[in-house]
Amino acid sequence: MTYSYNKLWKLLIDKHMTRTQMRKAAGISTNILAKMGKDEVVAMDSLAKVATALHCGLDDIVEIHSKRKDKCNHDV
């Protein structure tokens, strides 16, 4: 799976908020923020803290994409 926090970065721009301000408001560590900056997986409780601080849902801050490509078998 791949993770993208592009929605979060856009939301911060819309709210005129820096990443550091968001980190402090959410009470997450700089390590968690760095992982998000690299589109790495972070713990659900950290995502919940960010969503709570920004008054939004999880789907407003992270997108999860499956790398798996479904293959259809047309052999009968």
Buried (B, 14 or more C-beta within 10 A) or exposed (E): EEBBBEBBBEBBEEEEBEBEEBBEBBEBEEEBBEBBEEEEEBEEEBBEBBBEBBEBEEEBBBBEEEEEEEEEEEEE
